[in-house]
């Protein structure tokens, strides 16, 4: 992170970690596709606004603005990756 130039990344510190934190916007199942596309377009536009980027950058947040399809691929990959880690580590969710 540019804001913390003297702080080592986990990899630089010797940890074999490769993880990215992300956030996304979800809609209720069954939301009409036209509404999903409209919201997607607005959020993607919003993520590219210079003033939005400027306000989030000091917080260490880089805006991306992926499409629904791109976001679904990221989510599926993370579920597969971290699901495998949880199974290999015998991590269980308590209910």
N, C-alpha and C positions, 0 to 999 in steps of 0.2 A: 504494500500500500504506500502510495506517495506520502500520505499523511504521517506514516510511522517508518521513516527511512532507516532508523537504527534498530528496529525490531525484526528479528529473524523469522522467516517463515518456518512452519513445522519441519519442512523438508531440510531447510538450512540448519535446523537444530538437531537433525539426525533422525527425525521421526519419518517413517515411511507412510505418509498420509497424503492423499490427494483428494480433497473434498472442496466442493464449492457450495456456498449457501445461496439460496435463491428464494424468491417469493413469486407468487403468481396470483392471478385473479380467477376465481371459479364462478360458475353460474349453476343454477339448479338443473338437475337432470330434466330433460324434456323442454328446455328453453328453445323456442323456435330458432332455427339456423340463421334466419335473417337478423334476429336480435343479437345472437352470438357474434356474427360478422360485424355488425355495427359497433358493438362494445369493443371487440378486438381492434377494429380500426382506430377507434378513439383512444384506447390505451396505448396502442403503438405510436400514434401521433403524439400523445402526451409525453411518452418516454423519450422522444427526440427533441422536445422543446429545450432550447438553450438555458432558459431560466430554471427549469426543473432539474436539468443535469447539474447546473451550477450549485443549486441548493443541496442536492444529494451527495455530490462529490466529497465535500468535507466530512461526511458521515461514513465515507468508505463505500458508497453505493454507486455502482456503475449501472445505468439503465440500459436495457437491451431491447425490449419490445419484440418478443417472438410472436409468431402466429400461433393459433390454437394447435395446429398440427405439430409445429416445432416443439411447443411446450409439452404436448402429449408424449413425444419421443423422449424428451429429457426426463419427464416423470417416470416413464416406463423403464428407462435405463437405470435411474436411481433406485427404483423399487427392486429391480433384478439384482443390482450390485449390492445394496445394503441389506436386502433380504438374505442373500448368500452369506454375507458377513454375520448377520444375526443367527442364522442356522449353524454356521461353523463354530460360532461362539456359544451356542446353546442359550441364546438370549430369548426370553419368553415375556410376553405381555401379561401382566397380572390384571385380573378382572375382579 
